[in-house]
Amino acid sequence: MPFFDPKYFLFVGPGLLLAMWASWRVKSTFARFSRVGVRSGMTGAEAAAAVARAGGAEVQIERVQGFLSDHYDPRTRTLRLSPDVYDGRSVSAIAVAAHEAGHAIQHVKRYPWLGIRSMIVPAVQIGSNAWIWIFMAGMLLQLTALAWLGVLLFGLTVVFQLVTLPTEFDASNRAKQVLVQAGIVTTPEEEAGVSKVLGAAAMTYVAGAITAILTLLYYVSLLSGRSNR
C-alpha cells in the first residue's frame, strides 16, 4: 500500500510539494493584496454583481463561511462568497469575486467545459469516495480486475481535474476583462494585482491536476507490476 511504499512518494511526492507551495502562494498573495484597496470602493459582493450583470448573467449572491470557500453553484445560479471576499474592498476581494462571477458568465454563455464539468460531478463524487475501498478490496482479495475498477474510478477524478483547468483559466480571463471594461479596476497597479491574485489561485488547480495524474500513474504502475509477475 502507498503509505508503506517508497515508490509512492517518488511518484506523487513532487506533486504534493507543488500543491503545498501553491497553497502557500495563494494564501500569501491573497493576504498581500487584501491590504490594497481599490479606487472604485466596491465590495467583493458588489463587484461580483456588476461583473455578472455586465456578462449577461443573473445570479444570487450569498455569504458563506470559510477562508477562500468562494464558488459558483450552477444549479441555483448562486455565487457564494467567503466573508473576506463578500465584504472586502480590496484587490484580492474584487479579483476572487469577479472570478466566481466569470463562472456565472460561462454558464449563461454555455461555455462547453463548464457544462462537461457539471455533467461529470455526480460520477466523480461517487468515484472519489468509493475507489479506494474497491481498490483495497481487490488487492486484499487478489482480484486484479476489481482493483483495476477502483483505479478506473479514480481516473474520473483525474478527468475532472483536467476539465477544471480550462474552466478556471477562462473564468479568470473573463473576470479580468470585465473588471477593466466596467471601470471596477481603474489603475495599472490594480490590474496587475488582480492578475497576481488570480494567477496564484490558478496554480492550485494546476498542482491538483498534476498530483492527481501522478497518483493515477502510481496505481497503474503498481497493478501493472502485479499483472506481470
C-alpha positions as CSV (number, residue, x, y, z in Angstrom):
1,M,0.0,0.0,0.0
2,P,1.2,3.6,-0.7
3,F,1.8,4.6,2.9
4,F,4.4,1.9,3.2
5,D,5.8,2.0,-0.4
6,P,8.7,4.4,-1.0
7,K,7.7,4.3,-4.7
8,Y,4.5,6.1,-3.9
9,F,6.4,9.1,-2.7
10,L,8.8,9.0,-5.7
11,F,5.7,9.2,-7.9
12,V,3.5,11.6,-6.0
13,G,5.9,13.5,-3.9
14,P,6.7,16.2,-6.5
15,G,3.0,16.8,-6.9
16,L,2.4,17.1,-3.2
17,L,5.3,19.5,-2.8
18,L,3.9,21.6,-5.7
19,A,0.5,21.6,-4.1
20,M,1.9,22.8,-0.7
21,W,3.8,25.6,-2.5
22,A,0.7,26.6,-4.5
23,S,-1.5,26.6,-1.3
24,W,1.1,28.8,0.5
25,R,1.4,31.1,-2.5
26,V,-2.4,31.7,-2.9
27,K,-2.8,32.4,0.8
28,S,0.2,34.8,0.9
29,T,-0.8,36.6,-2.3
30,F,-4.4,37.0,-1.1
31,A,-3.2,38.4,2.2
32,R,-0.8,40.8,0.5
33,F,-3.5,42.3,-1.8
34,S,-6.2,42.2,0.8
35,R,-4.4,45.2,2.2
36,V,-4.6,47.1,-1.1
37,G,-7.8,48.9,-1.7
38,V,-9.5,49.7,-5.0
39,R,-10.4,53.2,-6.1
40,S,-13.9,52.2,-7.1
41,G,-14.6,51.4,-3.4
42,M,-16.7,48.3,-4.3
43,T,-17.0,45.3,-2.1
44,G,-16.5,41.9,-3.5
45,A,-20.2,41.2,-3.5
46,E,-20.9,44.5,-5.4
47,A,-18.1,43.7,-7.9
48,A,-19.4,40.1,-8.4
49,A,-22.9,41.5,-9.1
50,A,-21.5,44.1,-11.5
51,V,-19.3,41.6,-13.4
52,A,-22.1,39.1,-13.7
53,R,-24.6,41.7,-14.9
54,A,-22.1,43.0,-17.5
55,G,-21.7,39.5,-18.8
56,G,-25.5,39.0,-19.0
57,A,-25.8,36.6,-16.0
58,E,-28.4,36.9,-13.3
59,V,-27.2,35.5,-10.0
60,Q,-28.0,35.4,-6.3
61,I,-25.0,36.3,-4.1
62,E,-24.7,34.8,-0.6
63,R,-22.1,35.0,2.1
64,V,-20.7,31.6,3.1
65,Q,-18.3,30.8,6.0
66,G,-14.7,29.7,5.4
67,F,-11.5,31.1,4.0
68,L,-11.5,31.2,0.2
69,S,-14.5,29.0,0.2
70,D,-15.9,31.0,-2.7
71,H,-17.7,29.1,-5.5
72,Y,-20.5,29.3,-8.1
73,D,-23.4,26.9,-8.0
74,P,-24.8,26.5,-11.5
75,R,-27.8,24.5,-10.2
76,T,-29.2,27.5,-8.4
77,R,-27.2,30.2,-10.2
78,T,-25.8,31.3,-6.9
79,L,-22.4,32.9,-6.1
80,R,-21.3,32.0,-2.6
81,L,-18.5,34.3,-1.3
82,S,-16.5,34.0,1.9
83,P,-16.7,36.9,4.4
84,D,-13.3,38.3,3.4
85,V,-14.4,38.4,-0.2
86,Y,-18.0,39.3,0.2
87,D,-17.3,42.3,2.5
88,G,-13.8,43.2,1.4
89,R,-13.0,46.3,-0.6
90,S,-9.5,45.1,-1.7
91,V,-7.9,44.0,-4.8
92,S,-8.0,40.4,-3.5
93,A,-11.7,40.6,-2.8
94,I,-12.5,42.1,-6.1
95,A,-10.4,39.5,-8.0
96,V,-11.8,36.4,-6.3
97,A,-15.4,37.7,-6.5
98,A,-15.0,38.6,-10.2
99,H,-13.6,35.1,-10.9
100,E,-16.6,33.4,-9.5
101,A,-18.8,35.8,-11.5
102,G,-16.8,34.6,-14.5
103,H,-18.3,31.2,-13.9
104,A,-21.8,32.6,-14.0
105,I,-21.0,34.3,-17.3
106,Q,-19.7,30.9,-18.6
107,H,-23.0,29.4,-17.6
108,V,-25.1,31.9,-19.5
109,K,-22.8,31.7,-22.5
110,R,-22.9,27.9,-22.5
111,Y,-19.2,27.5,-22.1
112,P,-18.6,23.8,-23.1
113,W,-16.0,22.9,-20.5
114,L,-18.2,24.2,-17.6
115,G,-21.1,22.1,-19.0
116,I,-18.9,19.0,-19.2
117,R,-17.6,19.6,-15.6
118,S,-21.1,19.9,-14.3
119,M,-22.2,16.7,-16.0
120,I,-19.5,14.6,-14.6
121,V,-19.7,15.9,-11.0
122,P,-22.2,13.2,-9.8
123,A,-20.0,10.4,-11.1
124,V,-16.8,12.0,-9.7
125,Q,-18.4,12.3,-6.3
126,I,-19.3,8.6,-6.2
127,G,-16.0,7.6,-7.6
128,S,-13.9,9.7,-5.3
129,N,-15.5,8.2,-2.3
130,A,-15.6,4.6,-3.5
131,W,-12.5,4.0,-5.5
132,I,-10.0,3.4,-2.6
133,W,-12.3,0.8,-1.0
134,I,-12.8,-1.0,-4.2
135,F,-9.1,-0.9,-4.9
136,M,-8.2,-2.2,-1.4
137,A,-10.7,-4.9,-1.7
138,G,-9.3,-6.0,-5.0
139,M,-5.7,-6.0,-3.5
140,L,-6.7,-7.9,-0.4
141,L,-8.8,-10.5,-2.2
142,Q,-6.2,-10.7,-5.0
143,L,-8.9,-9.8,-7.6
144,T,-6.9,-7.7,-10.0
145,A,-9.9,-6.8,-12.1
146,L,-11.6,-5.3,-9.0
147,A,-8.5,-3.3,-8.2
148,W,-8.4,-2.0,-11.8
149,L,-12.1,-0.9,-11.4
150,G,-11.0,1.1,-8.4
151,V,-8.2,2.8,-10.4
152,L,-10.7,3.4,-13.2
153,L,-13.0,5.2,-10.8
154,F,-10.1,7.3,-9.6
155,G,-9.4,8.1,-13.2
156,L,-12.7,10.1,-13.2
157,T,-11.2,12.4,-10.6
158,V,-8.2,13.0,-12.9
159,V,-10.6,13.8,-15.8
160,F,-12.4,16.2,-13.6
161,Q,-9.2,17.9,-12.6
162,L,-8.2,18.3,-16.3
163,V,-11.6,19.6,-17.3
164,T,-11.4,22.1,-14.4
165,L,-8.2,23.7,-15.8
166,P,-9.6,25.4,-18.9
167,T,-12.8,26.3,-17.0
168,E,-10.8,28.1,-14.2
169,F,-8.4,29.9,-16.6
170,D,-11.3,31.1,-18.8
171,A,-13.3,32.4,-15.8
172,S,-10.2,34.4,-14.7
173,N,-9.8,35.8,-18.2
174,R,-13.4,36.8,-18.4
175,A,-13.2,38.4,-14.9
176,K,-10.1,40.5,-15.7
177,Q,-11.6,41.7,-19.0
178,V,-14.9,42.8,-17.4
179,L,-13.3,44.4,-14.4
180,V,-11.4,46.8,-16.7
181,Q,-14.3,47.4,-19.1
182,A,-16.8,48.1,-16.3
183,G,-14.4,50.5,-14.6
184,I,-14.2,48.5,-11.4
185,V,-10.4,48.2,-11.8
186,T,-9.1,51.6,-12.8
187,T,-5.3,51.6,-12.5
188,P,-2.4,49.5,-13.9
189,E,-1.5,48.7,-10.3
190,E,-4.9,47.3,-9.5
191,E,-5.0,45.4,-12.8
192,A,-1.6,43.9,-12.0
193,G,-2.7,42.9,-8.5
194,V,-5.8,41.2,-9.8
195,S,-3.7,39.2,-12.3
196,K,-1.3,38.1,-9.4
197,V,-4.2,37.0,-7.2
198,L,-5.9,35.0,-9.9
199,G,-2.6,33.6,-11.2
200,A,-1.8,32.3,-7.7
201,A,-5.2,30.8,-7.4
202,A,-4.8,29.1,-10.8
203,M,-1.6,27.4,-9.7
204,T,-3.6,25.5,-7.1
205,Y,-5.7,23.9,-9.8
206,V,-2.6,23.1,-11.9
207,A,-1.0,21.5,-8.8
208,G,-4.1,19.5,-8.1
209,A,-4.2,18.2,-11.7
210,I,-0.5,17.2,-11.6
211,T,-0.9,15.4,-8.3
212,A,-3.9,13.5,-9.5
213,I,-2.1,12.4,-12.6
214,L,0.9,11.3,-10.7
215,T,-1.3,9.4,-8.3
216,L,-3.1,7.6,-11.1
217,L,0.3,6.7,-12.7
218,Y,1.4,5.2,-9.4
219,Y,-1.6,2.9,-9.1
220,V,-1.4,1.9,-12.8
221,S,2.3,1.1,-12.3
222,L,1.5,-0.9,-9.1
223,L,-1.1,-3.0,-10.8
224,S,0.8,-3.4,-14.0
225,G,3.7,-4.8,-11.9
226,R,1.4,-7.3,-10.2
227,S,0.0,-8.4,-13.6
228,N,3.5,-9.1,-15.0
229,R,4.5,-11.3,-12.1
